[in-house]
Amino acid sequence: MVSQALMRLGSAVSRRRMKLLLGLALLAYVASVWGNFVNMRSIQENSELRIESKIEEIVEPLREKIRDLEKSFTQKYPPVKFLSEKDRKRILITGGAGFVGSHLTDKLMMDGHEVTVVDNFFTGRKRNVEHWIGHENFELINHDVVEPLYIEVDQIYHLASPASPPNYMYNPIKTLKTNTIGTLNMLGLAKRVGARLLLASTSEVYGDPEVHPQSEDYWGHVNPIGPRACYDEGKRVAETMCYAYMKQEGVEVRVARIFNTFGPRMHMNDGRVVSNFILQALQGEPLTVYGSGSQTRAFQYVSDLVNGLVALMNSNVSSPVNLGNPEEHTILQFAQLIKTLVGSGSEIQFLSEAQDDPQKRKPDIKKAKLMLGWEPVVPLEEGLNKAIHYFRKELEYQANNQYIPKPKPARIKKGRTRRT
Ligand SMILES: NC(=O)c1ccc[n+]([C@@H]2O[C@H](COP(=O)([O-])OP(=O)(O)OC[C@H]3O[C@@H](n4cnc5c(N)ncnc54)[C@H](O)[C@@H]3O)[C@@H](O)[C@H]2O)c1
């Protein structure tokens, strides 16, 4: 009995020990598996960290380079005034990528307004306004004013039209459409949104004048079927349209009769006397004078014109106003002055007179002085020097950016030997 009891006790003890041993073995196994797992994780983590730091080593200099590039590409805009909501206007400039339009854009942007330039780039260039692209107050729209435009604005400076004889004579029908249909579209827009419209008219409405100097009440002497008629008559009818919209629809209009203007951003192939003479003098070519050279012209510098346009737009003068410089010179005097300023040895060459070329042109600016308090202030030589500097740079730019095709290397077909 006792021995049986002892055996039962012995087997119970060994079962418990077995269980204990089994439990301990299981624990040891779990501990070792966990240890391995932790070990592997830390190895994995370590290697991940090493890879990350390697990547970082390579990427950081690249990031640095991108930051430098971004810095160098960040557009630096000319300084712009801050205008409160009340004073800031939404201004549309048609033809704003052209010579005058781009200077007007600069002035209005710097004054703190919101400017939308609309241009079909017939004679204008993106380069003239590229320094504003991306600015929050600026927008550039590629659009032909012969098509209607729907936009919300407070003021419209309507400048879209080719302005120099070679440009407006290149496609006379298009010149007529731009000045007639284009002006109707802009007046329609002004009526719809209640905007004030300023028309960039021209001294050409006086034609080959019989009175000298020309004041605003002179009706002009224009050949309606001559080579200049598409422009002269186009502008005359554009003025008529302005006053019809004013009388019939109550649209607020301003009409600037602009006389010859010059300055940087004139076209290289503008074909007008100042740019022709400067380019000829800079390139050592003869300065070409049409006729005897005794015909007179008066030229204003572009910043004077821009100040006049803004003064007129913001005035209460709705009748036409001449904007020009009354300082009159003969064409021959211009040729000689430009030769001297450029320091050129070019000769002066006389060619036959151009058809319908006005003999005299000089603005009477009493009205602008009296009603706008405006008159030109930039002396001729100062303006000419700025224009000469611009054309010199343009010639350099052209010379450095010409496409010179590289000679192609001779192609040798596989498997064939070239005979020499
Ligand atoms: N520069 C002067 O001496 C002078 C003299 C008298 C009048 N004006 C008038 O001033 C305005 C500007 O002259 P500018 O010298 O700056 O000439 P420009 O040729 O440099 O500028 C005219 C601009 O109008 C754009 N344009 C032409 N047709 C267009 C169309 N259908 N739709 C949209 N855009 C069009 C051209 O691409 C160009 O950017 C013109 O209306 C011109 O008649 C200029």
The ligand as a MOL file (V3000), in Angstrom:
LIG
                    3D

  0  0  0     0  0            999 V3000
M  V30 BEGIN CTAB
M  V30 COUNTS 44 48 0 0 0
M  V30 BEGIN ATOM
M  V30 1 N 4.6520 105.9290 -81.9790 0
M  V30 2 C 4.1870 106.9980 -82.5320 0
M  V30 3 O 4.9420 107.8730 -82.9340 0
M  V30 4 C 2.7040 107.2090 -82.6640 0
M  V30 5 C 2.2290 108.3800 -83.2580 0
M  V30 6 C 0.8750 108.5480 -83.3890 0
M  V30 7 C -0.0110 107.6230 -82.9300 0
M  V30 8 N 0.4500 106.4950 -82.3570 0 CHG=1
M  V30 9 C -0.5250 105.4830 -81.9300 0
M  V30 10 O -0.1480 104.9190 -80.6810 0
M  V30 11 C -0.4780 103.5350 -80.6700 0
M  V30 12 C 0.7550 102.7080 -80.3190 0
M  V30 13 O 1.7520 102.9370 -81.2940 0
M  V30 14 P 3.2120 102.2820 -81.1810 0
M  V30 15 O 4.1780 103.2440 -81.7540 0
M  V30 16 O 3.4330 101.7730 -79.8300 0 CHG=-1
M  V30 17 O 3.0730 101.1090 -82.2280 0
M  V30 18 P 3.4060 99.5500 -82.0620 0
M  V30 19 O 3.2500 98.9680 -83.4020 0
M  V30 20 O 4.6890 99.3960 -81.3540 0
M  V30 21 O 2.2450 99.0790 -81.0880 0
M  V30 22 C 0.9890 98.7130 -81.5250 0
M  V30 23 C 0.6160 97.4330 -80.8130 0
M  V30 24 O -0.6890 97.0330 -81.2280 0
M  V30 25 C -0.6730 95.6470 -81.4830 0
M  V30 26 N -1.7430 95.3540 -82.4350 0
M  V30 27 C -1.8360 95.7070 -83.7320 0
M  V30 28 N -2.9740 95.2450 -84.2680 0
M  V30 29 C -3.6270 94.5850 -83.2760 0
M  V30 30 C -4.8460 93.8690 -83.2050 0
M  V30 31 N -5.6420 93.7480 -84.2770 0
M  V30 32 N -5.2020 93.2930 -82.0390 0
M  V30 33 C -4.4000 93.3830 -80.9460 0
M  V30 34 N -3.2290 94.0430 -80.9590 0
M  V30 35 C -2.8440 94.6470 -82.1060 0
M  V30 36 C 0.6970 95.3800 -82.0250 0
M  V30 37 O 1.0870 94.0260 -81.9550 0
M  V30 38 C 1.5370 96.2920 -81.1430 0
M  V30 39 O 1.9210 95.6380 -79.9650 0
M  V30 40 C -1.0420 103.1890 -82.0410 0
M  V30 41 O -2.4520 103.2020 -81.9720 0
M  V30 42 C -0.5800 104.3300 -82.9080 0
M  V30 43 O -1.4830 104.5750 -83.9560 0
M  V30 44 C 1.7970 106.2550 -82.2200 0
M  V30 END ATOM
M  V30 BEGIN BOND
M  V30 1 1 1 2
M  V30 2 2 2 3
M  V30 3 1 2 4
M  V30 4 1 4 5
M  V30 5 2 4 44
M  V30 6 2 5 6
M  V30 7 1 6 7
M  V30 8 2 7 8
M  V30 9 1 8 9
M  V30 10 1 8 44
M  V30 11 1 9 10
M  V30 12 1 9 42
M  V30 13 1 10 11
M  V30 14 1 11 12
M  V30 15 1 11 40
M  V30 16 1 12 13
M  V30 17 1 13 14
M  V30 18 2 14 15
M  V30 19 1 14 16
M  V30 20 1 14 17
M  V30 21 1 17 18
M  V30 22 2 18 19
M  V30 23 1 18 20
M  V30 24 1 18 21
M  V30 25 1 21 22
M  V30 26 1 22 23
M  V30 27 1 23 24
M  V30 28 1 23 38
M  V30 29 1 24 25
M  V30 30 1 25 26
M  V30 31 1 25 36
M  V30 32 1 26 27
M  V30 33 1 26 35
M  V30 34 2 27 28
M  V30 35 1 28 29
M  V30 36 1 29 30
M  V30 37 2 29 35
M  V30 38 1 30 31
M  V30 39 2 30 32
M  V30 40 1 32 33
M  V30 41 2 33 34
M  V30 42 1 34 35
M  V30 43 1 36 37
M  V30 44 1 36 38
M  V30 45 1 38 39
M  V30 46 1 40 41
M  V30 47 1 40 42
M  V30 48 1 42 43
M  V30 END BOND
M  V30 END CTAB
M  END
